[in-house]
Amino acid sequence: QKFAALAIGAGVVVAGVYTSVFQVRGGERAIIFDRLYGVQDRVIGEGIHFRIPFLQEPVIFNIRRQPLDASATTGSKDLHKVIVSLKIVFEPDTDQLRQIYMKYGTDYAEIILPVIGNETLKAIVARYDAQELITRKEQFTSDIQQALSQRAADFDILVHDVAVVCFP
């Protein structure tokens, strides 16, 4: 009976320690959602960290550079139908993870980037006629990257590269 009580006690201690720690892996950052005080300001780096079980919950973000596809069907300056697909390489601004989480949640990229990618594509394609889109592809891609980087910065997302992957 003493052994059973000791085993139960040890199990409770192990369970308490297990629920009190969390791990942030390489390429990740975390913020803490506190059920009493809300989202904390501190961004937590890699390693093993402590939390108060049942009151604090870690929210893990992938901060590695990630690709996302966006596409749009729009009209060129001379009113030709153009279908353009992009591959956007991005990462969140790690200093702004709290704001990103509070405004958009952990799936911020799937919410924001397709919309601003589509919006940017339509605006940039409208500046070129159909022939210019082919002959000035490097300038076209550069314009998209610059406009998309500026627009994504409003949402605390850093755009590192944009590639036109499907083009007429």
C-alpha positions as CSV (number, residue, x, y, z in Angstrom):
1,Q,0.0,0.0,0.0
2,K,2.9,2.4,0.7
3,F,4.3,1.6,-2.7
4,A,1.0,2.4,-4.4
5,A,0.8,5.7,-2.5
6,L,4.4,6.5,-3.4
7,A,3.7,5.6,-7.1
8,I,0.6,7.8,-7.2
9,G,2.5,10.7,-5.6
10,A,5.4,10.3,-8.0
11,G,3.0,10.2,-10.9
12,V,1.3,13.5,-9.7
13,V,4.7,15.2,-9.4
14,V,5.8,14.0,-12.9
15,A,2.5,15.1,-14.4
16,G,2.8,18.5,-12.7
17,V,6.3,19.1,-14.0
18,Y,5.3,17.9,-17.5
19,T,2.5,20.4,-17.7
20,S,4.7,23.2,-16.3
21,V,7.2,23.2,-19.2
22,F,7.1,23.7,-22.9
23,Q,9.7,23.6,-25.6
24,V,10.4,26.2,-28.3
25,R,12.4,24.5,-31.1
26,G,14.9,26.1,-33.5
27,G,13.1,28.3,-36.1
28,E,10.2,29.0,-33.7
29,R,9.3,31.7,-31.3
30,A,6.5,31.7,-28.7
31,I,4.2,34.1,-27.0
32,I,2.2,33.3,-23.8
33,F,-1.6,33.6,-23.6
34,D,-2.4,34.1,-20.0
35,R,-6.1,33.4,-19.1
36,L,-6.0,36.2,-16.4
37,Y,-4.0,38.9,-18.2
38,G,-4.3,38.1,-21.9
39,V,-1.4,37.9,-24.4
40,Q,1.9,38.8,-22.8
41,D,4.4,41.2,-24.4
42,R,7.4,39.0,-24.3
43,V,8.5,36.9,-27.3
44,I,10.1,33.7,-26.1
45,G,13.1,32.2,-27.9
46,E,14.4,28.7,-28.3
47,G,14.7,26.3,-25.4
48,I,12.7,24.8,-22.6
49,H,10.5,27.3,-20.6
50,F,8.2,27.2,-17.6
51,R,4.6,28.2,-17.5
52,I,1.8,28.1,-15.0
53,P,-0.4,25.1,-15.9
54,F,-4.0,25.8,-16.8
55,L,-3.4,29.6,-16.7
56,Q,-0.8,30.1,-19.3
57,E,-0.8,28.6,-22.8
58,P,2.2,29.0,-25.2
59,V,1.4,30.0,-28.8
60,I,4.2,28.7,-31.1
61,F,5.0,30.5,-34.3
62,N,7.2,29.3,-37.1
63,I,9.6,32.1,-37.9
64,R,11.5,30.4,-40.7
65,R,11.2,31.7,-44.2
66,Q,8.2,30.0,-45.8
67,P,6.7,30.0,-49.4
68,L,3.2,30.7,-50.2
69,D,1.4,30.7,-53.6
70,A,-0.8,33.5,-54.8
71,S,-2.5,34.0,-58.2
72,A,-4.8,36.4,-60.0
73,T,-6.7,36.7,-63.2
74,T,-6.8,40.3,-64.3
75,G,-6.6,42.6,-67.3
76,S,-3.5,44.2,-68.7
77,K,-3.3,47.9,-69.7
78,D,-4.6,47.0,-73.2
79,L,-7.4,44.9,-71.7
80,H,-6.0,41.4,-72.4
81,K,-6.8,38.7,-69.9
82,V,-3.8,37.7,-67.9
83,I,-3.3,34.9,-65.4
84,V,-0.3,35.3,-63.1
85,S,0.8,33.1,-60.3
86,L,3.4,34.1,-57.7
87,K,5.5,32.3,-55.1
88,I,6.1,34.6,-52.1
89,V,8.8,33.8,-49.6
90,F,8.0,35.5,-46.3
91,E,8.4,35.4,-42.5
92,P,6.7,37.2,-39.6
93,D,8.4,40.2,-38.0
94,T,9.4,38.4,-34.7
95,D,9.2,41.7,-32.8
96,Q,5.5,42.0,-33.7
97,L,4.3,38.4,-33.0
98,R,2.0,39.6,-30.2
99,Q,0.3,42.0,-32.6
100,I,0.1,39.4,-35.3
101,Y,-1.5,36.9,-33.0
102,M,-4.0,39.4,-31.5
103,K,-5.1,40.7,-34.9
104,Y,-4.9,37.6,-37.2
105,G,-4.1,34.5,-35.1
106,T,-1.5,31.8,-36.0
107,D,-2.7,31.3,-39.6
108,Y,-2.0,35.0,-40.4
109,A,-0.2,34.2,-43.7
110,E,-3.1,32.3,-45.2
111,I,-5.4,35.2,-44.2
112,I,-3.3,38.1,-45.4
113,L,-0.9,37.1,-48.2
114,P,-3.4,35.7,-50.7
115,V,-5.5,38.9,-50.4
116,I,-2.7,41.4,-50.7
117,G,-0.9,39.2,-53.3
118,N,-4.0,39.3,-55.5
119,E,-4.5,43.1,-54.9
120,T,-0.9,43.8,-55.7
121,L,-0.9,41.6,-58.8
122,K,-4.0,43.4,-60.2
123,A,-2.5,46.8,-59.6
124,I,0.9,46.1,-61.1
125,V,-0.5,44.1,-64.2
126,A,-2.8,47.0,-65.0
127,R,0.3,49.2,-65.5
128,Y,1.6,47.1,-68.4
129,D,0.2,46.0,-71.7
130,A,0.3,42.4,-72.7
131,Q,3.6,42.6,-74.7
132,E,5.4,44.6,-72.0
133,L,4.5,41.9,-69.5
134,I,6.6,39.5,-71.6
135,T,9.4,41.8,-72.7
136,R,9.8,43.5,-69.4
137,K,9.3,40.5,-67.1
138,E,12.3,41.4,-64.8
139,Q,10.9,45.0,-64.2
140,F,7.4,43.5,-63.7
141,T,8.6,41.1,-61.1
142,S,10.6,43.8,-59.4
143,D,7.6,46.1,-59.2
144,I,5.5,43.3,-57.7
145,Q,8.2,42.5,-55.1
146,Q,8.5,46.1,-54.1
147,A,4.8,46.8,-53.9
148,L,4.1,43.5,-52.1
149,S,6.9,44.1,-49.6
150,Q,5.5,47.5,-48.7
151,R,2.0,46.2,-48.4
152,A,3.0,43.2,-46.3
153,A,5.0,45.4,-43.9
154,D,1.7,47.0,-42.9
155,F,0.7,43.6,-41.6
156,D,4.1,42.9,-39.9
157,I,5.2,40.4,-42.5
158,L,8.6,40.5,-44.1
159,V,8.7,39.5,-47.8
160,H,12.1,38.3,-48.9
161,D,11.5,37.1,-52.4
162,V,8.7,37.0,-55.0
163,A,8.9,34.8,-58.1
164,V,6.5,34.8,-61.1
165,V,6.0,31.1,-61.5
166,C,3.2,31.0,-64.1
167,F,2.9,33.6,-66.7
168,P,1.4,33.7,-70.2
